[in-house]
Amino acid sequence: GKFSKSRGVGVFGDMAKDTGIPADIWRFYLLYLRPEGQDSAFSWSDLLLKNNSELLNNLGNFINRAGMFVCKFFGGTVPDMVLTPDDKRLLARVTLELRQYHQLLEKVR
């Protein structure tokens, strides 16, 4: 049902803290779930599913692949980078995109 503090429906800050679930997992899930213009529907099973499938599997797989790539091709050490003009243009573009992303995130959009 719809969260209501007065009716005791929902999971609130003190209750979330008491679960022992790390704050970053709550942050991930709430940002993942948050709609732009309507109420969210929370469920424990969905929290578990998103944590396991999206956060652990996808992020863990990405980190594992990156680590394996570094080990296989660079002897386990990330080499120093020499940026080309194309690299610098790409970094400038990514920086602009990240600024816009942060602005939208601050507006919760």
Secondary structure, 3 states (H helix, E strand, C coil): CCCECCCCECCCHHHHHHHCCCHHHHHHHHHHHCCCCCCCCCCHHHHHHHHHHHHHHHHHHHHHHHHHHHHHHHCCCCCCCCCCHHHHHHHHHHHHHHHHHHHHHHCCC
